[in-house]
Amino acid sequence: MYLERLRSLGLNETEIKIIKIIKILKKSELSKKQIALDLSYKSIAGNVKKGIQNLLNKKIIQYTLPGKPTSKNQKYKLVKKRE
């Protein structure tokens, strides 16, 4: 039902993945692999990579290890709102 509602808004698959990634990262910091698994993928799919990259570019999420973007220990977290 939730997915149908998002599609009815005219969102494409990448946009839907972005929304799902944000929802997942509200719970905890996760790696790309963990995000993919939470989205029911066996491996890191193109939509997941695009979604994460879009969120990084828009500064909605950030690296947990900013100086090491390719580290095997890299995780992602939501950027905290400034008030």
Secondary structure, 3 states (H helix, E strand, C coil): CHHHHHHHCCCCHHHHHHHHHHHHHCCCCECHHHHHHHCCCCCCCHHHHHHHHHHHHCCCEEECCCCCCCCCCCCEEECCCCC
